[in-house]
Amino acid sequence: MKTQADLYRELPSVDELLRDPGVSDLAHRERQSATADACRIVLAKLRSEIAAGHLDESKLALALSGLSSAVHAEVNRALSYSLRPVINASGVILHTNLARAPLAQDALDHIAHTAGGYSNLEFDLESGERGKRDVHVDRLFRRLLRKEFAELRVSGRAGAPAPTQTELTQGSVSTIVVNNNAAAVLLALNTLADGGEVIVSRGELVEIGGSFRIPDVMAKSGATLREVGTTNRTRIGDYERAINEHTKLLLRVHRSNFEISGFTEQPSIAELVALAHKHKLPLMEDLGSGALFDLRTIGINDEPGVLDSLRSGVHVVSYSGDKLLGGPQAGLISGRENLVKKMRSNSLFRALRVDKLTYAALEATLLAYVKRDYNAIPVLRMMQTSKQEITKRAVTVQKNIQAGESTRSTRIELIDGESLIGGGSAPSALLPTTLLSITCEQLSANELATRLRSSDPPVIARVEEGSVLLDLRTVFPEQDNVLTQILVRNATVWKR
Ligand SMILES: *Cc1c(COP(=O)(O)O)cnc(C)c1O
């Protein structure tokens, strides 16, 4: 019986391993340092297995015979991408962990077309002088947000201050782009309320995933939080009583990921607008998932869009580029020209600005909105897909899987379910769908879900009550076949 010390002595050194014919060949082709690193990692793993008592003499001999292929596998892993495409069968359209909004084809093309070379990102081709990077998207935002907004404010509804003549003729809403909505909130608060107080309802002191907490962002911005009301009830009088000479801003935060129901009260936007007007204070709304298209068309009624908010007289709104907008990660601030201008000249803006890839993707996404080509934007397409269409695809996938002999012990059923818009849109924003429900005798639902995640490409599914659930709403139709093959491949194993 060999001792652990004996076993350790059987391990080659890194240098010896590098001279192994199977490995030296690799070191020649791939980079030398990657191979040396791989040898170290493989040997360290063996050492820790010996230490843990997992390897006896014969198991170690087996491991040693497979040493060069272990090094090969490790080099492959180290030199391949870690960021990979996955098939999202979870039915959550805006899944923050799965990179939120997939980009439109035009956005990808525009990135490829402009980012591989030089571009006029900050160069005015007419004058030959330095230009501004915002012009590329601000012109489109103006077009998408101006008309109705100006019209409404002329009519003076919702207590909005009347627009000045310059605001009207120049287009009253301007937009700037920063890295994400968290950055947008930081920039807006720092610009509008540094050294002063911001009034916000206790019912809106939200935490969004990834530790974005309104109170923390507020502290970093230099503004002081003035909480009013209670978690479930805040009245307009609570805001009014809190206003003092230090007050710089009224803030409304969209309750993105939770609902308060029961005994609740929240002032309407119109009331907040009127209060802001009375005290000559700016009103900002952090929308989170600002939509540029009318969600009512897909049956979602309680989610305010960017235009709804601006129309009702909110001075500044902030929202994400990669939530309901369906574009790249970005934070957008749209609102009164004079306020946005101040944010642009804040030195923080320079630190939070975005690069050419984001501008290219955003410009292409906004152009689709201008052309009203909503189908070009994947998340809008997914939201608009009917349950009937999803059922049809699910039936095909089910048939193709069942065509194989191997699935007798596997049950695949179609059941009614709901897709989730997600990504900080109204938590109640659900869309009816048809789910593929899979159960099999030999594997637990969790084991099956794990196998699906380790397939290539990985498939992300839901597990509920002992079944694996797949929602084709978030699977691209061109992925249906690959998904079927992955399911069949795993079905073969299930039978054993
Ligand atoms: C999602 C969200 C944020 C954070 O936006 P990011 O773009 O992820 O930084 C902030 N506020 C609200 C209300 C949100 O829903």
The ligand as a MOL file (V3000), in Angstrom:
LIG
                    3D

  0  0  0     0  0            999 V3000
M  V30 BEGIN CTAB
M  V30 COUNTS 15 15 0 0 0
M  V30 BEGIN ATOM
M  V30 1 C -33.3450 48.1120 -14.2170 0
M  V30 2 C -33.5310 49.3380 -13.4270 0
M  V30 3 C -32.4440 50.1460 -13.0750 0
M  V30 4 C -31.0350 49.7780 -13.4520 0
M  V30 5 O -30.8720 49.8530 -14.8430 0
M  V30 6 P -29.5390 49.2670 -15.5260 0
M  V30 7 O -29.6710 49.6580 -16.9620 0
M  V30 8 O -29.5560 47.8120 -15.2810 0
M  V30 9 O -28.4040 49.9460 -14.8600 0
M  V30 10 C -32.6890 51.2980 -12.3470 0
M  V30 11 N -33.9310 51.6510 -11.9790 0
M  V30 12 C -35.0150 50.8950 -12.3000 0
M  V30 13 C -36.3680 51.3250 -11.8400 0
M  V30 14 C -34.8470 49.7180 -13.0370 0
M  V30 15 O -35.8950 48.9620 -13.3520 0
M  V30 END ATOM
M  V30 BEGIN BOND
M  V30 1 1 1 2
M  V30 2 1 2 3
M  V30 3 2 2 14
M  V30 4 1 3 4
M  V30 5 2 3 10
M  V30 6 1 4 5
M  V30 7 1 5 6
M  V30 8 2 6 7
M  V30 9 1 6 8
M  V30 10 1 6 9
M  V30 11 1 10 11
M  V30 12 2 11 12
M  V30 13 1 12 13
M  V30 14 1 12 14
M  V30 15 1 14 15
M  V30 END BOND
M  V30 END CTAB
M  END
